[in-house]
C-alpha cells in the first residue's frame, strides 16, 4: 500500500483536543534506534524509501497505524516523526554547544600551557648561558 504525501496532513495539534501534554525526552536516542531503508513495493515494483512499520512500532508505536486487530503494524505516519526529529535536533544542538564550550576551554588551556613552555624554555636558556 503506497502512501500519498497528503496522508501527512491530518494531525490535529490544538491544545483544545489534547490532554496529558508532555515534552518529548530522549528524542535523540529514539531517532538513533530508527532505521531508514530503501525498498521496492511488491504490487508494482516501484523503488521507494521509508521505514519498516514493524521496526518503528518497537521504538515509537505512536507513529504507526495498525490493522483492525490493533496488533499488526501496517504503515508509518511520518508526520508524527516531525516532532520527534525537532526535539532530537534541539538535543543535538545542546550537545554541540556543550562541545564547543569544552573545546574553547581546551584551546585556552593549550594556549596557557604553550606560554608556560615558552617561559620555561627561556628560563632554561638563561640558566645555561650563565
PANUNU-922159 format. One record per residue: residue number from 1; residue in three letters; x, y negated, z of N, C-alpha, C in turn. Coordinates in steps of 0.05 Angstrom, whole numbers, plus 5000, padded with zeros to 4 digits. Example, Ala and Ser with C-alpha at 12.3 -4.5 7.8 and 13.67 -1.06 7.14 Angstrom:
BEGIN
@n: 1&res: ALA&n_X: 5264&n_Y: 5114&n_Z: 5156&ca_X: 5246&ca_Y: 5090&ca_Z: 5156&c_X: 5264&c_Y: 5066&c_Z: 5156
@n: 2&res: SER&n_X: 5257&n_Y: 5045&n_Z: 5142&ca_X: 5273&ca_Y: 5021&ca_Z: 5143&c_X: 5258&c_Y: 4999&c_Z: 5157
//
This chain:
BEGIN
@n: 1&res: UNK&n_X: 5017&n_Y: 5024&n_Z: 5000&ca_X: 5000&ca_Y: 5000&ca_Z: 5000&c_X: 5018&c_Y: 4975&c_Z: 5000
@n: 2&res: UNK&n_X: 5018&n_Y: 4960&n_Z: 4979&ca_X: 5034&ca_Y: 4936&ca_Z: 4977&c_X: 5019&c_Y: 4912&c_Z: 4989
@n: 3&res: UNK&n_X: 5033&n_Y: 4897&n_Z: 5006&ca_X: 5020&ca_Y: 4874&ca_Z: 5020&c_X: 5026&c_Y: 4849&c_Z: 5004
@n: 4&res: UNK&n_X: 5006&n_Y: 4832&n_Z: 5000&ca_X: 5010&ca_Y: 4806&ca_Z: 4988&c_X: 5019&c_Y: 4786&c_Z: 5009
@n: 5&res: UNK&n_X: 5031&n_Y: 4764&n_Z: 4999&ca_X: 5040&ca_Y: 4743&ca_Z: 5018&c_X: 5017&c_Y: 4731&c_Z: 5033
@n: 6&res: UNK&n_X: 4994&n_Y: 4730&n_Z: 5020&ca_X: 4970&ca_Y: 4718&ca_Z: 5033&c_X: 4963&c_Y: 4732&c_Z: 5060
@n: 7&res: UNK&n_X: 4971&n_Y: 4757&n_Z: 5063&ca_X: 4965&ca_Y: 4771&ca_Z: 5088&c_X: 4979&c_Y: 4758&c_Z: 5112
@n: 8&res: UNK&n_X: 4999&n_Y: 4742&n_Z: 5107&ca_X: 5014&ca_Y: 4730&ca_Z: 5129&c_X: 5001&c_Y: 4704&c_Z: 5139
@n: 9&res: UNK&n_X: 4979&n_Y: 4696&n_Z: 5128&ca_X: 4968&ca_Y: 4670&ca_Z: 5135&c_X: 4945&c_Y: 4672&c_Z: 5154
@n: 10&res: UNK&n_X: 4939&n_Y: 4695&n_Z: 5166&ca_X: 4915&ca_Y: 4699&ca_Z: 5182&c_X: 4919&c_Y: 4697&c_Z: 5212
@n: 11&res: UNK&n_X: 4942&n_Y: 4690&n_Z: 5223&ca_X: 4946&ca_Y: 4689&ca_Z: 5252&c_X: 4935&c_Y: 4663&c_Z: 5263
@n: 12&res: UNK&n_X: 4918&n_Y: 4665&n_Z: 5283&ca_X: 4908&ca_Y: 4642&ca_Z: 5297&c_X: 4925&c_Y: 4637&c_Z: 5322
@n: 13&res: UNK&n_X: 4934&n_Y: 4613&n_Z: 5326&ca_X: 4952&ca_Y: 4608&ca_Z: 5349&c_X: 4942&c_Y: 4586&c_Z: 5367
@n: 14&res: UNK&n_X: 4918&n_Y: 4578&n_Z: 5365&ca_X: 4907&ca_Y: 4557&ca_Z: 5382&c_X: 4905&c_Y: 4567&c_Z: 5410
@n: 15&res: UNK&n_X: 4912&n_Y: 4551&n_Z: 5430&ca_X: 4911&ca_Y: 4559&ca_Z: 5458&c_X: 4882&c_Y: 4564&c_Z: 5466
@n: 16&res: UNK&n_X: 4863&n_Y: 4554&n_Z: 5452&ca_X: 4835&ca_Y: 4560&ca_Z: 5458&c_X: 4828&c_Y: 4589&c_Z: 5453
@n: 17&res: UNK&n_X: 4844&n_Y: 4603&n_Z: 5439&ca_X: 4839&ca_Y: 4631&ca_Z: 5433&c_X: 4858&c_Y: 4650&c_Z: 5448
@n: 18&res: UNK&n_X: 4875&n_Y: 4639&n_Z: 5465&ca_X: 4896&ca_Y: 4655&ca_Z: 5478&c_X: 4895&c_Y: 4653&c_Z: 5508
@n: 19&res: UNK&n_X: 4903&n_Y: 4674&n_Z: 5521&ca_X: 4908&ca_Y: 4674&ca_Z: 5550&c_X: 4935&c_Y: 4688&c_Z: 5555
@n: 20&res: UNK&n_X: 4944&n_Y: 4687&n_Z: 5579&ca_X: 4969&ca_Y: 4701&ca_Z: 5586&c_X: 4992&c_Y: 4693&c_Z: 5568
@n: 21&res: UNK&n_X: 4995&n_Y: 4667&n_Z: 5562&ca_X: 5016&ca_Y: 4657&ca_Z: 5544&c_X: 5042&c_Y: 4658&c_Z: 5559
@n: 22&res: UNK&n_X: 5062&n_Y: 4671&n_Z: 5547&ca_X: 5089&ca_Y: 4674&ca_Z: 5559&c_X: 5110&c_Y: 4669&c_Z: 5537
@n: 23&res: UNK&n_X: 5132&n_Y: 4658&n_Z: 5545&ca_X: 5154&ca_Y: 4654&ca_Z: 5526&c_X: 5165&c_Y: 4682&c_Z: 5519
@n: 24&res: UNK&n_X: 5175&n_Y: 4684&n_Z: 5495&ca_X: 5188&ca_Y: 4709&ca_Z: 5486&c_X: 5216&c_Y: 4709&c_Z: 5497
@n: 25&res: UNK&n_X: 5223&n_Y: 4729&n_Z: 5512&ca_X: 5250&ca_Y: 4730&ca_Z: 5523&c_X: 5265&c_Y: 4755&c_Z: 5511
@n: 26&res: UNK&n_X: 5290&n_Y: 4753&n_Z: 5509&ca_X: 5306&ca_Y: 4775&ca_Z: 5498&c_X: 5302&c_Y: 4778&c_Z: 5468
@n: 27&res: UNK&n_X: 5295&n_Y: 4757&n_Z: 5455&ca_X: 5288&ca_Y: 4758&ca_Z: 5426&c_X: 5312&c_Y: 4768&c_Z: 5409
@n: 28&res: UNK&n_X: 5336&n_Y: 4760&n_Z: 5416&ca_X: 5359&ca_Y: 4767&ca_Z: 5401&c_X: 5364&c_Y: 4798&c_Z: 5403
@n: 29&res: UNK&n_X: 5360&n_Y: 4809&n_Z: 5426&ca_X: 5362&ca_Y: 4838&ca_Z: 5429&c_X: 5341&c_Y: 4853&c_Z: 5414
@n: 30&res: UNK&n_X: 5317&n_Y: 4842&n_Z: 5412&ca_X: 5296&ca_Y: 4855&ca_Z: 5397&c_X: 5303&c_Y: 4854&c_Z: 5367
@n: 31&res: UNK&n_X: 5311&n_Y: 4830&n_Z: 5358&ca_X: 5318&ca_Y: 4828&ca_Z: 5329&c_X: 5341&c_Y: 4847&c_Z: 5322
@n: 32&res: UNK&n_X: 5360&n_Y: 4850&n_Z: 5341&ca_X: 5382&ca_Y: 4868&ca_Z: 5336&c_X: 5373&c_Y: 4897&c_Z: 5332
@n: 33&res: UNK&n_X: 5351&n_Y: 4904&n_Z: 5343&ca_X: 5341&ca_Y: 4931&ca_Z: 5341&c_X: 5323&c_Y: 4935&c_Z: 5316
@n: 34&res: UNK&n_X: 5317&n_Y: 4914&n_Z: 5302&ca_X: 5301&ca_Y: 4916&ca_Z: 5277&c_X: 5320&c_Y: 4921&c_Z: 5253
@n: 35&res: UNK&n_X: 5311&n_Y: 4937&n_Z: 5234&ca_X: 5328&ca_Y: 4943&ca_Z: 5211&c_X: 5313&c_Y: 4939&c_Z: 5186
@n: 36&res: UNK&n_X: 5321&n_Y: 4918&n_Z: 5171&ca_X: 5310&ca_Y: 4914&ca_Z: 5144&c_X: 5320&c_Y: 4935&c_Z: 5125
@n: 37&res: UNK&n_X: 5303&n_Y: 4943&n_Z: 5107&ca_X: 5311&ca_Y: 4964&ca_Z: 5088&c_X: 5302&c_Y: 4956&c_Z: 5060
@n: 38&res: UNK&n_X: 5314&n_Y: 4968&n_Z: 5040&ca_X: 5303&ca_Y: 4966&ca_Z: 5013&c_X: 5292&c_Y: 4994&c_Z: 5007
@n: 39&res: UNK&n_X: 5271&n_Y: 4994&n_Z: 4989&ca_X: 5257&ca_Y: 5019&ca_Z: 4984&c_X: 5241&c_Y: 5016&c_Z: 4958
@n: 40&res: UNK&n_X: 5231&n_Y: 5038&n_Z: 4948&ca_X: 5213&ca_Y: 5039&ca_Z: 4925&c_X: 5186&c_Y: 5048&c_Z: 4935
@n: 41&res: UNK&n_X: 5165&n_Y: 5035&n_Z: 4925&ca_X: 5138&ca_Y: 5042&ca_Z: 4932&c_X: 5130&c_Y: 5068&c_Z: 4918
@n: 42&res: UNK&n_X: 5118&n_Y: 5087&n_Z: 4932&ca_X: 5110&ca_Y: 5112&ca_Z: 4920&c_X: 5090&c_Y: 5109&c_Z: 4897
@n: 43&res: UNK&n_X: 5069&n_Y: 5093&n_Z: 4900&ca_X: 5049&ca_Y: 5092&ca_Z: 4879&c_X: 5059&c_Y: 5083&c_Z: 4852
@n: 44&res: UNK&n_X: 5076&n_Y: 5062&n_Z: 4852&ca_X: 5084&ca_Y: 5050&ca_Z: 4826&c_X: 5115&c_Y: 5049&c_Z: 4822
@n: 45&res: UNK&n_X: 5130&n_Y: 5058&n_Z: 4842&ca_X: 5159&ca_Y: 5058&ca_Z: 4839&c_X: 5173&c_Y: 5031&c_Z: 4840
@n: 46&res: UNK&n_X: 5157&n_Y: 5010&n_Z: 4846&ca_X: 5169&ca_Y: 4983&ca_Z: 4847&c_X: 5188&c_Y: 4981&c_Z: 4871
@n: 47&res: UNK&n_X: 5211&n_Y: 4968&n_Z: 4866&ca_X: 5231&ca_Y: 4964&ca_Z: 4887&c_X: 5223&c_Y: 4941&c_Z: 4904
@n: 48&res: UNK&n_X: 5228&n_Y: 4943&n_Z: 4930&ca_X: 5220&ca_Y: 4922&ca_Z: 4949&c_X: 5239&c_Y: 4922&c_Z: 4973
@n: 49&res: UNK&n_X: 5235&n_Y: 4903&n_Z: 4990&ca_X: 5250&ca_Y: 4902&ca_Z: 5016&c_X: 5230&c_Y: 4898&c_Z: 5038
@n: 50&res: UNK&n_X: 5237&n_Y: 4906&n_Z: 5062&ca_X: 5218&ca_Y: 4902&ca_Z: 5084&c_X: 5228&c_Y: 4918&c_Z: 5108
@n: 51&res: UNK&n_X: 5208&n_Y: 4929&n_Z: 5122&ca_X: 5214&ca_Y: 4945&ca_Z: 5146&c_X: 5198&c_Y: 4971&c_Z: 5144
@n: 52&res: UNK&n_X: 5207&n_Y: 4991&n_Z: 5160&ca_X: 5191&ca_Y: 5015&ca_Z: 5163&c_X: 5173&c_Y: 5011&c_Z: 5187
@n: 53&res: UNK&n_X: 5147&n_Y: 5013&n_Z: 5183&ca_X: 5128&ca_Y: 5006&ca_Z: 5204&c_X: 5132&c_Y: 5022&c_Z: 5229
@n: 54&res: UNK&n_X: 5138&n_Y: 5048&n_Z: 5226&ca_X: 5142&ca_Y: 5065&ca_Z: 5250&c_X: 5166&c_Y: 5056&c_Z: 5266
@n: 55&res: UNK&n_X: 5187&n_Y: 5047&n_Z: 5252&ca_X: 5211&ca_Y: 5037&ca_Z: 5266&c_X: 5205&c_Y: 5011&c_Z: 5281
@n: 56&res: UNK&n_X: 5190&n_Y: 4993&n_Z: 5268&ca_X: 5183&ca_Y: 4968&ca_Z: 5281&c_X: 5165&c_Y: 4973&c_Z: 5305
@n: 57&res: UNK&n_X: 5147&n_Y: 4992&n_Z: 5302&ca_X: 5128&ca_Y: 4998&ca_Z: 5324&c_X: 5143&c_Y: 5007&c_Z: 5350
@n: 58&res: UNK&n_X: 5166&n_Y: 5020&n_Z: 5347&ca_X: 5181&ca_Y: 5028&ca_Z: 5370&c_X: 5193&c_Y: 5004&c_Z: 5385
@n: 59&res: UNK&n_X: 5199&n_Y: 4982&n_Z: 5370&ca_X: 5213&ca_Y: 4959&ca_Z: 5380&c_X: 5193&c_Y: 4937&c_Z: 5387
@n: 60&res: UNK&n_X: 5174&n_Y: 4932&n_Z: 5369&ca_X: 5156&ca_Y: 4909&ca_Z: 5372&c_X: 5128&c_Y: 4917&c_Z: 5362
@n: 61&res: UNK&n_X: 5113&n_Y: 4932&n_Z: 5378&ca_X: 5087&ca_Y: 4943&ca_Z: 5369&c_X: 5067&c_Y: 4921&c_Z: 5362
@n: 62&res: UNK&n_X: 5071&n_Y: 4897&n_Z: 5374&ca_X: 5052&ca_Y: 4875&ca_Z: 5368&c_X: 5053&c_Y: 4866&c_Z: 5339
@n: 63&res: UNK&n_X: 5075&n_Y: 4873&n_Z: 5324&ca_X: 5078&ca_Y: 4865&ca_Z: 5297&c_X: 5069&c_Y: 4886&c_Z: 5277
@n: 64&res: UNK&n_X: 5056&n_Y: 4907&n_Z: 5286&ca_X: 5048&ca_Y: 4929&ca_Z: 5269&c_X: 5018&c_Y: 4933&c_Z: 5268
@n: 65&res: UNK&n_X: 5008&n_Y: 4938&n_Z: 5244&ca_X: 4980&ca_Y: 4945&ca_Z: 5241&c_X: 4978&c_Y: 4975&c_Z: 5241
@n: 66&res: UNK&n_X: 4958&n_Y: 4986&n_Z: 5254&ca_X: 4955&ca_Y: 5015&ca_Z: 5257&c_X: 4931&c_Y: 5025&c_Z: 5242
@n: 67&res: UNK&n_X: 4932&n_Y: 5051&n_Z: 5236&ca_X: 4908&ca_Y: 5064&ca_Z: 5224&c_X: 4885&c_Y: 5063&c_Z: 5243
@n: 68&res: UNK&n_X: 4862&n_Y: 5072&n_Z: 5234&ca_X: 4838&ca_Y: 5072&ca_Z: 5251&c_X: 4841&c_Y: 5087&c_Z: 5277
@n: 69&res: UNK&n_X: 4859&n_Y: 5107&n_Z: 5277&ca_X: 4863&ca_Y: 5123&ca_Z: 5301&c_X: 4879&c_Y: 5107&c_Z: 5322
@n: 70&res: UNK&n_X: 4890&n_Y: 5084&n_Z: 5315&ca_X: 4904&ca_Y: 5067&ca_Z: 5333&c_X: 4932&c_Y: 5077&c_Z: 5341
@n: 71&res: UNK&n_X: 4941&n_Y: 5099&n_Z: 5328&ca_X: 4966&ca_Y: 5111&ca_Z: 5335&c_X: 4986&c_Y: 5110&c_Z: 5311
@n: 72&res: UNK&n_X: 4977&n_Y: 5114&n_Z: 5287&ca_X: 4995&ca_Y: 5116&ca_Z: 5264&c_X: 4999&c_Y: 5088&c_Z: 5253
@n: 73&res: UNK&n_X: 5025&n_Y: 5080&n_Z: 5252&ca_X: 5032&ca_Y: 5054&ca_Z: 5241&c_X: 5029&c_Y: 5054&c_Z: 5211
@n: 74&res: UNK&n_X: 5017&n_Y: 5033&n_Z: 5200&ca_X: 5013&ca_Y: 5033&ca_Z: 5171&c_X: 5025&c_Y: 5008&c_Z: 5157
@n: 75&res: UNK&n_X: 5030&n_Y: 4986&n_Z: 5172&ca_X: 5041&ca_Y: 4962&ca_Z: 5159&c_X: 5053&c_Y: 4944&c_Z: 5180
@n: 76&res: UNK&n_X: 5072&n_Y: 4928&n_Z: 5172&ca_X: 5085&ca_Y: 4908&ca_Z: 5189&c_X: 5073&c_Y: 4881&c_Z: 5182
@n: 77&res: UNK&n_X: 5063&n_Y: 4867&n_Z: 5202&ca_X: 5053&ca_Y: 4839&ca_Z: 5198&c_X: 5077&c_Y: 4821&c_Z: 5202
@n: 78&res: UNK&n_X: 5091&n_Y: 4815&n_Z: 5179&ca_X: 5116&ca_Y: 4799&ca_Z: 5180&c_X: 5112&c_Y: 4772&c_Z: 5192
@n: 79&res: UNK&n_X: 5087&n_Y: 4761&n_Z: 5190&ca_X: 5083&ca_Y: 4734&ca_Z: 5202&c_X: 5087&c_Y: 4735&c_Z: 5232
@n: 80&res: UNK&n_X: 5083&n_Y: 4757&n_Z: 5244&ca_X: 5087&ca_Y: 4759&ca_Z: 5273&c_X: 5117&c_Y: 4759&c_Z: 5281
@n: 81&res: UNK&n_X: 5134&n_Y: 4764&n_Z: 5261&ca_X: 5162&ca_Y: 4764&ca_Z: 5266&c_X: 5174&c_Y: 4736&c_Z: 5267
@n: 82&res: UNK&n_X: 5159&n_Y: 4716&n_Z: 5257&ca_X: 5169&ca_Y: 4689&ca_Z: 5255&c_X: 5175&c_Y: 4678&c_Z: 5283
@n: 83&res: UNK&n_X: 5156&n_Y: 4681&n_Z: 5302&ca_X: 5160&ca_Y: 4670&ca_Z: 5329&c_X: 5185&c_Y: 4684&c_Z: 5342
@n: 84&res: UNK&n_X: 5187&n_Y: 4710&n_Z: 5338&ca_X: 5210&ca_Y: 4725&ca_Z: 5348&c_X: 5236&c_Y: 4714&c_Z: 5336
@n: 85&res: UNK&n_X: 5236&n_Y: 4710&n_Z: 5310&ca_X: 5261&ca_Y: 4700&ca_Z: 5297&c_X: 5268&c_Y: 4672&c_Z: 5306
@n: 86&res: UNK&n_X: 5248&n_Y: 4655&n_Z: 5310&ca_X: 5254&ca_Y: 4628&ca_Z: 5320&c_X: 5267&c_Y: 4629&c_Z: 5348
@n: 87&res: UNK&n_X: 5256&n_Y: 4646&n_Z: 5365&ca_X: 5267&ca_Y: 4648&ca_Z: 5392&c_X: 5295&c_Y: 4661&c_Z: 5391
@n: 88&res: UNK&n_X: 5299&n_Y: 4679&n_Z: 5373&ca_X: 5326&ca_Y: 4691&ca_Z: 5370&c_X: 5346&c_Y: 4671&c_Z: 5361
@n: 89&res: UNK&n_X: 5338&n_Y: 4654&n_Z: 5342&ca_X: 5356&ca_Y: 4632&ca_Z: 5333&c_X: 5363&c_Y: 4614&c_Z: 5356
@n: 90&res: UNK&n_X: 5343&n_Y: 4607&n_Z: 5372&ca_X: 5348&ca_Y: 4590&ca_Z: 5396&c_X: 5368&c_Y: 4603&c_Z: 5415
@n: 91&res: UNK&n_X: 5365&n_Y: 4629&n_Z: 5420&ca_X: 5383&ca_Y: 4643&ca_Z: 5437&c_X: 5411&c_Y: 4643&c_Z: 5425
@n: 92&res: UNK&n_X: 5413&n_Y: 4647&n_Z: 5399&ca_X: 5439&ca_Y: 4648&ca_Z: 5386&c_X: 5452&c_Y: 4620&c_Z: 5387
@n: 93&res: UNK&n_X: 5436&n_Y: 4599&n_Z: 5384&ca_X: 5447&ca_Y: 4572&ca_Z: 5385&c_X: 5458&c_Y: 4567&c_Z: 5413
@n: 94&res: UNK&n_X: 5444&n_Y: 4576&n_Z: 5434&ca_X: 5454&ca_Y: 4573&ca_Z: 5461&c_X: 5481&c_Y: 4587&c_Z: 5465
@n: 95&res: UNK&n_X: 5483&n_Y: 4611&n_Z: 5453&ca_X: 5508&ca_Y: 4626&ca_Z: 5454&c_X: 5530&c_Y: 4610&c_Z: 5440
@n: 96&res: UNK&n_X: 5524&n_Y: 4599&n_Z: 5416&ca_X: 5544&ca_Y: 4584&ca_Z: 5401&c_X: 5553&c_Y: 4560&c_Z: 5417
@n: 97&res: UNK&n_X: 5534&n_Y: 4545&n_Z: 5429&ca_X: 5542&ca_Y: 4522&ca_Z: 5445&c_X: 5560&c_Y: 4530&c_Z: 5468
@n: 98&res: UNK&n_X: 5553&n_Y: 4553&n_Z: 5481&ca_X: 5570&ca_Y: 4562&ca_Z: 5503&c_X: 5598&c_Y: 4569&c_Z: 5493
@n: 99&res: UNK&n_X: 5599&n_Y: 4583&n_Z: 5470&ca_X: 5625&ca_Y: 4590&ca_Z: 5459&c_X: 5641&c_Y: 4565&c_Z: 5451
@n: 100&res: UNK&n_X: 5627&n_Y: 4545&n_Z: 5440&ca_X: 5641&ca_Y: 4520&ca_Z: 5432&c_X: 5652&c_Y: 4506&c_Z: 5457
@n: 101&res: UNK&n_X: 5637&n_Y: 4506&n_Z: 5479&ca_X: 5646&ca_Y: 4494&ca_Z: 5504&c_X: 5671&c_Y: 4509&c_Z: 5514
@n: 102&res: UNK&n_X: 5669&n_Y: 4536&n_Z: 5514&ca_X: 5692&ca_Y: 4552&ca_Z: 5523&c_X: 5716&c_Y: 4547&c_Z: 5505
@n: 103&res: UNK&n_X: 5712&n_Y: 4546&n_Z: 5479&ca_X: 5735&ca_Y: 4541&ca_Z: 5460&c_X: 5747&c_Y: 4513&c_Z: 5465
@n: 104&res: UNK&n_X: 5731&n_Y: 4493&n_Z: 5470&ca_X: 5741&ca_Y: 4467&ca_Z: 5476&c_X: 5758&c_Y: 4467&c_Z: 5501
@n: 105&res: UNK&n_X: 5749&n_Y: 4481&n_Z: 5522&ca_X: 5764&ca_Y: 4484&ca_Z: 5546&c_X: 5791&c_Y: 4498&c_Z: 5541
@n: 106&res: UNK&n_X: 5790&n_Y: 4519&n_Z: 5525&ca_X: 5814&ca_Y: 4534&ca_Z: 5519&c_X: 5834&c_Y: 4517&c_Z: 5503
@n: 107&res: UNK&n_X: 5824&n_Y: 4502&n_Z: 5484&ca_X: 5842&ca_Y: 4484&ca_Z: 5469&c_X: 5855&c_Y: 4464&c_Z: 5487
@n: 108&res: UNK&n_X: 5840&n_Y: 4453&n_Z: 5507&ca_X: 5852&ca_Y: 4434&ca_Z: 5526&c_X: 5873&c_Y: 4447&c_Z: 5543
@n: 109&res: UNK&n_X: 5867&n_Y: 4472&n_Z: 5551&ca_X: 5887&ca_Y: 4487&ca_Z: 5567&c_X: 5912&c_Y: 4493&c_Z: 5551
@n: 110&res: UNK&n_X: 5909&n_Y: 4500&n_Z: 5526&ca_X: 5932&ca_Y: 4505&ca_Z: 5508&c_X: 5949&c_Y: 4480&c_Z: 5505
@n: 111&res: UNK&n_X: 5935&n_Y: 4457&n_Z: 5501&ca_X: 5950&ca_Y: 4432&ca_Z: 5498&c_X: 5965&c_Y: 4425&c_Z: 5523
@n: 112&res: UNK&n_X: 5953&n_Y: 4430&n_Z: 5547&ca_X: 5967&ca_Y: 4424&ca_Z: 5572&c_X: 5991&c_Y: 4443&c_Z: 5575
@n: 113&res: UNK&n_X: 5988&n_Y: 4468&n_Z: 5568&ca_X: 6010&ca_Y: 4488&ca_Z: 5571&c_X: 6032&c_Y: 4481&c_Z: 5551
@n: 114&res: UNK&n_X: 6025&n_Y: 4473&n_Z: 5527&ca_X: 6046&ca_Y: 4465&ca_Z: 5508&c_X: 6062&c_Y: 4441&c_Z: 5519
@n: 115&res: UNK&n_X: 6048&n_Y: 4422&n_Z: 5530&ca_X: 6061&ca_Y: 4398&ca_Z: 5542&c_X: 6079&c_Y: 4407&c_Z: 5564
@n: 116&res: UNK&n_X: 6070&n_Y: 4425&n_Z: 5581&ca_X: 6086&ca_Y: 4435&ca_Z: 5603&c_X: 6111&c_Y: 4450&c_Z: 5592
@n: 117&res: UNK&n_X: 6108&n_Y: 4466&n_Z: 5572&ca_X: 6130&ca_Y: 4480&ca_Z: 5560&c_X: 6151&c_Y: 4460&c_Z: 5549
@n: 118&res: UNK&n_X: 6142&n_Y: 4439&n_Z: 5536&ca_X: 6160&ca_Y: 4419&ca_Z: 5525&c_X: 6174&c_Y: 4404&c_Z: 5548
@n: 119&res: UNK&n_X: 6160&n_Y: 4399&n_Z: 5570&ca_X: 6172&ca_Y: 4386&ca_Z: 5593&c_X: 6194&c_Y: 4405&c_Z: 5605
@n: 120&res: UNK&n_X: 6188&n_Y: 4431&n_Z: 5607&ca_X: 6207&ca_Y: 4450&ca_Z: 5618&c_X: 6231&c_Y: 4452&c_Z: 5600
@n: 121&res: UNK&n_X: 6227&n_Y: 4453&n_Z: 5573&ca_X: 6249&ca_Y: 4454&ca_Z: 5554&c_X: 6267&c_Y: 4430&c_Z: 5558
@n: 122&res: UNK&n_X: 6255&n_Y: 4406&n_Z: 5560&ca_X: 6271&ca_Y: 4382&ca_Z: 5564&c_X: 6287&c_Y: 4383&c_Z: 5590
@n: 123&res: UNK&n_X: 6274&n_Y: 4394&n_Z: 5611&ca_X: 6289&ca_Y: 4397&ca_Z: 5636&c_X: 6312&c_Y: 4416&c_Z: 5634
@n: 124&res: UNK&n_X: 6308&n_Y: 4438&n_Z: 5620&ca_X: 6329&ca_Y: 4457&ca_Z: 5616&c_X: 6352&c_Y: 4445&c_Z: 5599
@n: 125&res: UNK&n_X: 6345&n_Y: 4430&n_Z: 5578&ca_X: 6366&ca_Y: 4417&ca_Z: 5562&c_X: 6382&c_Y: 4397&c_Z: 5578
@n: 126&res: UNK&n_X: 6367&n_Y: 4382&n_Z: 5594&ca_X: 6381&ca_Y: 4362&ca_Z: 5611&c_X: 6399&c_Y: 4375&c_Z: 5631
@n: 127&res: UNK&n_X: 6391&n_Y: 4398&n_Z: 5642&ca_X: 6407&ca_Y: 4411&ca_Z: 5662&c_X: 6432&c_Y: 4425&c_Z: 5650
@n: 128&res: UNK&n_X: 6429&n_Y: 4434&n_Z: 5625&ca_X: 6452&ca_Y: 4447&ca_Z: 5612&c_X: 6472&c_Y: 4427&c_Z: 5601
@n: 129&res: UNK&n_X: 6464&n_Y: 4402&n_Z: 5595&ca_X: 6481&ca_Y: 4382&ca_Z: 5585&c_X: 6500&c_Y: 4372&c_Z: 5608
@n: 130&res: UNK&n_X: 6491&n_Y: 4372&n_Z: 5632&ca_X: 6507&ca_Y: 4361&ca_Z: 5654&c_X: 6531&c_Y: 4378&c_Z: 5659
//
